[in-house]
Amino acid sequence: MNANDRTPADLLRSALASDPGRPLVTFYDDATGERVELSVATFANWVAKTANLLQGDLAAGPGDRVALLLPAHWQTAVWLLACSSVGVVADVGGDPAAADVVVSGPDSLDVARACSGERVALALRPLGGRFPETPEGFADYAVEVPSQGDRFVPFAPVDADEAGLVVGGVELTSAEVVARGRADAGRLGVVAGSRILSGLSYDAWDGLSAGLYAALAVGGSVVLCRHLGELGEGGLEKRVGDERVTVTMR
């Protein structure tokens, strides 16, 4: 990756310029049997659309706080990179009452209603499906995002030295997120072309790094597994082989 990259959004742009067709995030939900594989180009397109939704329709800008009440999921990874693209602070599991925008999965809607600002709900259904009925007081992400533009340009420059992520109560600048991702990749032996399988939650740095940032920092890819405990005997070993996994974190 480009040594000058200082935000996660920078890392994604470098990945897109380098090899847009390679896999970036492969997602499994072992409770439903869902498998989704997103190339760098497809993932970047979702990020651009989501960033346009965040900046345009939701009127979020640098310094604003977005509470992400979401599990480890490919759409959560998209939102993390969209927040980086706009320059807003992604507060993972943060207090909705203290946020300008809340983004909620289907299991945290009641908690998310404490946000007095904009509210977005994700059904987290296979293929990015929408809710059968939009939750009251929320915009349905799956309804709103398809019509957004495929290219994103921030209204204001993103400062890598400003807060970009809060996880586990720890606030990190965007530059610190990139530096930590690179350091973790080095510690784990992750290099360009590596495949990290992660069954870790996104509610702590280790899960975010294994499930997104470490691979993104060095040109690797992620096999992100939700409900990994649902796999039967021998299932994990088969997945490691099928997905050509080089590092396993669980």
Residue pairs with C-beta under 8 A, 6 or more apart in sequence:
1 11
1 14
1 15
1 18
1 192
1 217
1 218
1 219
2 10
2 14
4 10
5 11
5 13
5 14
5 178
6 160
6 174
6 175
6 178
7 84
7 158
7 160
7 164
7 174
7 175
7 177
7 178
8 80
8 81
8 84
8 164
8 174
8 177
8 178
8 181
8 213
8 216
9 47
9 81
9 84
9 85
9 158
9 174
10 160
10 178
11 178
11 181
11 216
11 217
12 40
12 43
12 44
12 47
12 81
12 216
13 44
15 24
15 40
15 44
15 216
15 219
16 40
16 41
16 44
18 219
19 40
19 219
20 39
20 40
20 41
20 44
21 39
21 40
21 41
22 39
22 40
22 221
23 37
23 38
23 39
23 40
23 221
24 38
24 39
24 40
24 43
24 215
24 216
24 221
24 222
25 36
25 37
25 38
25 43
25 74
25 77
25 212
25 221
25 222
25 224
26 35
26 36
26 37
26 38
26 221
26 222
26 223
26 224
26 243
27 34
27 35
27 36
27 37
27 38
27 73
27 74
27 224
27 225
27 226
28 34
28 35
28 223
28 224
28 225
28 226
28 228
28 239
29 73
29 126
29 226
29 227
30 225
30 226
30 227
30 228
30 229
30 230
30 231
30 235
31 226
31 227
31 230
32 126
34 126
36 74
36 126
36 127
38 46
38 74
43 74
43 77
43 78
43 81
45 150
46 75
46 78
46 145
47 78
47 81
47 82
47 85
47 152
48 85
48 148
48 149
48 150
48 151
48 152
49 145
49 146
49 148
49 149
49 150
49 152
50 78
50 79
50 82
50 141
50 145
50 148
51 82
51 85
51 86
51 152
51 154
52 148
52 149
52 152
53 82
53 120
53 141
53 144
53 145
53 148
54 60
54 66
54 82
54 83
54 86
54 88
54 101
55 61
55 86
55 152
55 154
55 155
56 148
57 139
57 144
57 148
58 101
58 118
58 120
59 118
60 66
60 86
60 88
60 100
60 101
60 118
61 86
61 87
61 88
61 155
61 156
62 86
62 87
62 88
62 156
62 158
62 159
62 162
63 87
63 88
63 89
63 162
64 88
64 89
64 100
64 101
65 88
65 89
65 91
65 94
65 98
65 99
65 100
65 101
65 166
66 79
66 83
66 88
66 89
66 90
66 91
66 99
66 100
66 101
66 102
66 103
67 91
67 93
67 94
67 95
67 96
67 98
67 99
67 101
67 102
67 103
67 112
67 115
68 76
68 79
68 80
68 83
68 90
68 91
68 92
68 93
68 94
68 103
69 93
69 94
69 96
69 102
69 103
69 104
69 105
69 108
69 111
69 112
70 76
70 79
70 103
70 104
70 105
70 122
70 124
70 202
71 105
71 124
71 201
71 202
71 226
72 198
72 200
72 201
72 202
72 207
72 211
72 224
72 226
73 105
73 124
73 202
73 224
73 226
74 224
75 122
75 124
75 128
75 141
76 202
77 211
77 212
77 222
77 224
79 90
79 103
80 90
80 92
80 165
80 208
80 212
83 89
83 90
83 164
83 165
84 90
84 158
84 164
84 174
84 177
85 152
85 154
85 158
86 154
86 158
87 154
87 156
87 157
87 158
87 159
87 162
87 164
88 100
88 101
89 163
89 164
89 165
89 166
89 171
90 164
90 165
90 166
91 99
91 165
91 166
92 165
92 166
92 167
92 168
92 202
92 203
92 208
93 167
93 203
94 166
95 114
96 102
96 104
96 111
96 112
96 113
96 114
96 115
97 114
97 115
97 116
99 115
99 117
100 117
100 118
101 115
101 117
101 118
101 119
101 120
102 112
102 114
102 115
102 117
102 118
102 119
102 120
103 120
103 121
103 122
103 141
104 111
104 112
104 119
104 120
104 121
104 122
104 138
105 121
105 122
105 124
106 121
106 122
106 123
106 124
106 131
109 121
109 135
109 138
112 119
112 121
112 138
113 119
113 137
118 139
119 137
119 138
119 139
120 138
120 139
120 140
120 141
120 144
121 131
121 134
121 135
121 138
121 139
121 140
121 141
122 141
122 142
123 129
123 130
123 131
123 140
123 141
123 142
125 142
128 142
129 142
130 140
130 142
130 143
131 140
131 142
134 140
134 143
158 174
159 174
160 173
160 174
160 175
160 178
161 173
161 174
161 175
162 173
162 174
163 171
163 172
163 173
164 172
164 173
164 174
164 176
164 177
165 171
165 172
165 174
165 177
165 208
166 172
167 202
167 203
167 204
167 205
167 208
168 203
168 204
168 205
170 205
172 180
177 213
178 213
178 217
180 205
180 209
180 213
181 209
181 213
181 214
181 216
181 217
181 218
182 214
182 217
182 218
184 190
184 209
184 210
184 213
184 214
184 217
185 191
185 194
185 214
185 215
185 217
185 218
185 220
188 196
188 210
188 214
188 247
188 249
189 246
189 247
190 196
190 214
190 215
190 218
190 220
190 246
190 247
191 218
191 219
191 220
192 218
192 219
192 220
193 219
193 220
194 215
194 218
194 220
194 221
194 246
194 247
195 215
195 220
195 221
195 222
195 223
195 243
195 244
195 245
195 246
195 247
196 210
196 211
196 214
196 215
196 220
196 221
196 222
196 223
196 245
196 246
196 247
196 248
196 249
197 222
197 223
197 225
197 239
197 240
197 243
197 245
197 247
197 248
197 249
197 250
198 207
198 210
198 211
198 222
198 223
198 224
198 225
198 249
198 250
199 225
199 226
199 228
199 249
199 250
200 206
200 207
200 210
200 211
200 249
200 250
201 207
202 208
202 211
206 249
210 222
210 249
211 222
211 224
211 249
212 222
212 224
214 220
215 221
215 222
223 239
223 243
223 245
225 239
225 250
228 236
228 250
231 239
236 248
236 250
239 245
240 248
